[in-house]
Amino acid sequence: MRALKDLYFSIFVVFYKYSADHWSADMNAMKGVTGISIFQALLAFCVSTWVEIFTGQRFKLDSWLIWMFIIPLWLTNYYYLVTRGSGVEFEKRFASFERVKRNTLYALAVGFLLVTTGVLIFSTVVYRQAFHIR
C-alpha cells in the first residue's frame, strides 16, 4: 500500500515540478492536482474501454457525465494533496530523499504515465477494431 501511495505522490511531484521555476507555489500545486487527475481519468477511461470490449456493449457517455466524474475527482485530489497538505508536504520531503530513492520514484512515476499512455493508445485501436469503427 505504501508503494502505491508513493507512486501517487510521485506523479503529483512530476507535474508539480514541471516548469516549477516559472510559476508560484499555488500554481505548481494546481498543476500537480490537474496532472494526477487527468492521469486518473485516463486510467478510468482505459478500464471502461476494456469493459466495453469484453461485454460487447458500447456505452453512451455524454459530456456532462464525464464532467460529473472529473470535477469531483479533481476536487478530491485538491483536498487531499493541497488543502490537507499531503502532496505539498511530500514534495518538500522529496528533495531530502536519497538520490537513488528520488530517481527511482521519478522513473516509476514517468514510467507509469508512459505505460498508461501506451495502454490507452492500444485500447483505442482494439476498441475501434472490436466495434468496426474506421
Order of alpha helices (4+ residues) and beta strands (2+ residues): alpha-alpha-alpha-alpha-alpha
